[in-house]
Amino acid sequence: MSNKLLHIIIDNREHKLKDLFDQKKDIIQYESKQLDIANIVVIEDF
C-alpha cells in the first residue's frame, strides 16, 4: 500500500506545527503563509 502525499498550508506563526511536519516530510508537504481566516488548509490531490 502506498502512502498519499498530503499538502497543507499553515499559518506562518505555527512554529511548533512546522517542526512537527518537518519530521514527516515523506508524507506531509506544507507551505507557510500569512492566513487571516483559517490556521490550517488541507488539500488532497487524487
URUR-V144763 format. One record per backbone hydrogen bond with DSSP energy under -0.5 kcal/mol. NH is the residue of the N-H (numbers start at 1). CO is the residue of the C=O. E is the energy in kcal/mol with one decimal. If there is no record, write none. Layout:
# URUR-V144763
nh:NH co:CO e:E
nh:NH co:CO e:E
This chain:
# URUR-V144763
nh:6 co:4 e:-0.5
nh:6 co:27 e:-2.8
nh:7 co:5 e:-0.5
nh:7 co:43 e:-1.4
nh:8 co:6 e:-0.5
nh:8 co:29 e:-2.8
nh:9 co:41 e:-3.1
nh:10 co:8 e:-0.5
nh:10 co:31 e:-2.5
nh:11 co:39 e:-1.8
nh:12 co:33 e:-1.7
nh:14 co:11 e:-2.0
nh:15 co:13 e:-1.7
nh:18 co:14 e:-2.1
nh:19 co:15 e:-2.0
nh:20 co:16 e:-1.8
nh:21 co:17 e:-2.5
nh:22 co:18 e:-2.1
nh:23 co:19 e:-0.8
nh:23 co:20 e:-0.8
nh:24 co:21 e:-1.4
nh:25 co:22 e:-0.8
nh:27 co:24 e:-1.8
nh:28 co:24 e:-2.7
nh:29 co:6 e:-3.8
nh:31 co:8 e:-2.1
nh:33 co:10 e:-2.5
nh:33 co:31 e:-0.5
nh:35 co:33 e:-0.9
nh:41 co:9 e:-2.8
nh:43 co:7 e:-2.6
nh:45 co:43 e:-0.5
